[in-house]
Amino acid sequence: MRQGHDVDGYGWAALLTWPARCALGAADRVASAAVRVVVGSVLDRIDLDAVVARVDVDRVADRVDVDRVADRVDVDRVADRVDVDRVAARIDVDRVADRVDVERVVARVDVDRIAAQVDVDRIAARIDVTGVADRVDVDRIADRVDIDRVIARMDLVGLTRDVLREIDLGRIVRETGGGMAADTGAAIRVLGRRGDRAVNRLADRAFKRDGGAP
């Protein structure tokens, strides 16, 4: 009998509060609709450009903890979502190149500093000189040499005069004329040595080399 009385009591309580709950639900819906209408009307009347113009961006930026923001960014996750091929396809390389001031870039390059860091000996040690020489087509290089032009730049008259002066054939004949039969071998050797020296000097001058035979 007590259990039935509780059930009857609960039923009467729900029945009595039902109108209040309906009224509260209706009021909540009306309030939500009113808020949406009011907010929409306010936003329509707000001049966003004027609001943005009044924002002190520098002050806002000063209050942002960039390090804290960066620590919370998952760079790997961001990178995985980036379509690099699509980004690259949209880059106008020619336009980028046109905007690069090459002379300004070169002017900022410290060539001496770069050269100072280059280990020339190490680079030279890694060069396969034999391999390079094997790949050189000497015949092709020789075919491209203009021999006539080389000879035209040589002072043949002056070189010939130097050879004759060095040999001094007349003096040799005078010195060996009295005993030609006995000193023929010595005269030939002297003539040969002087001729060798003259030829060496001729070669030095032709190939722009310093020094020569004494």
Helices and strands as residue ranges (DSSP letters): H 2-45, H 48-53, H 57-63, H 66-72, H 75-81, H 84-89, H 93-99, H 102-107, H 111-117, H 120-125, H 129-135, H 138-144, H 147-152, H 156-167, H 169-176, H 180-206
